[in-house]
Amino acid sequence: MPKLFEIFLWISAFCIMPLSHSFSKPISYSGGLSTMTMNDGDSNSFNIQYSPKFSYSIGYTGEYWRENKYKLHVVQVNYLLKRWNNPSSQGNLYLESGIGVTDKSNEINPAAFTGITSDWEDRRFLVSYKNRLSTGNDIDEEFMQQARVGITPYIGKYGDLHTWIMIEAKHTPRAKEPVTITPIIRLFKDTNMLEIGFSNQNKILFNFMKQF
């Protein structure tokens, strides 16, 4: 069994315990549509997901990876494996998978990825973790994991502008600089979310999400 796949299995099994993520949720309410753009030192991506039910969503993801100079186009399915509803907090565990193609130097090859996303948060704190194992001719076998911790300086009411201060650690073993640390400010109001950060590698992070 390839070493990276072994790592993926161990970490995924660990995440099935009720630890838990709060990037933006990969599944919205039943009948909901969400769009997101994510940009950091490694890649630029766009995702659109439709949720027929609260438990899963299906959509399209397009990515551009700078270091290896390839584009990724996949049909992505997200599935809610488990939710922990507590009186003052919530935890979630998701499976995110995609299948499609890469485009590098006008050569098209099949590609796929799968990974676990988990989160726990209350009104003051959040903890999140996600991983992804990707494979394909242009990707080879690439593993990525990412974790966040965050705190809000104030607890707002429904409809207020909510602010989170977070720190993100990202590990991509095969990258030239495998570890990236990024302080992030998240602003969330109504169905709009904006994240801005600046990493230890002097790269800007910019994420925006809109739910309909």
Stockholm file with secondary structure:
# STOCKHOLM 1.0

chainA/1-212         MPKLFEIFLWISAFCIMPLSHSFSKPISYSGGLSTMTMNDGDSNSFNIQYSPKFSYSIGYTGEYWRENKYKLHVVQVNYLLKRWNNPSSQGNLYLESGIGVTDKSNEINPAAFTGITSDWEDRRFLVSYKNRLSTGNDIDEEFMQQARVGITPYIGKYGDLHTWIMIEAKHTPRAKEPVTITPIIRLFKDTNMLEIGFSNQNKILFNFMKQF
#=GR chainA/1-212 SS CCHHHHHHHHHHHHHTSSCCCCSSCSSCSTTEEEEEEEECSSEEEEEEEEEEETTEEEEEEEEEETTTTEEEEEEEEEEEEEEEECSSEEEEEEEEEEEEEEEETTEEEEEEEEEEEEEEEESSEEEEEEEEEEEETTTEEEEEEEEEEEECSSCCCTTSCEEEEEEEEEECTTSSSCEEEEEEEEEEETTEEEEEEECTTSCEEEEEEEEC
#=GC SS_cons         CCHHHHHHHHHHHHHTSSCCCCSSCSSCSTTEEEEEEEECSSEEEEEEEEEEETTEEEEEEEEEETTTTEEEEEEEEEEEEEEEECSSEEEEEEEEEEEEEEEETTEEEEEEEEEEEEEEEESSEEEEEEEEEEEETTTEEEEEEEEEEEECSSCCCTTSCEEEEEEEEEECTTSSSCEEEEEEEEEEETTEEEEEEECTTSCEEEEEEEEC
//
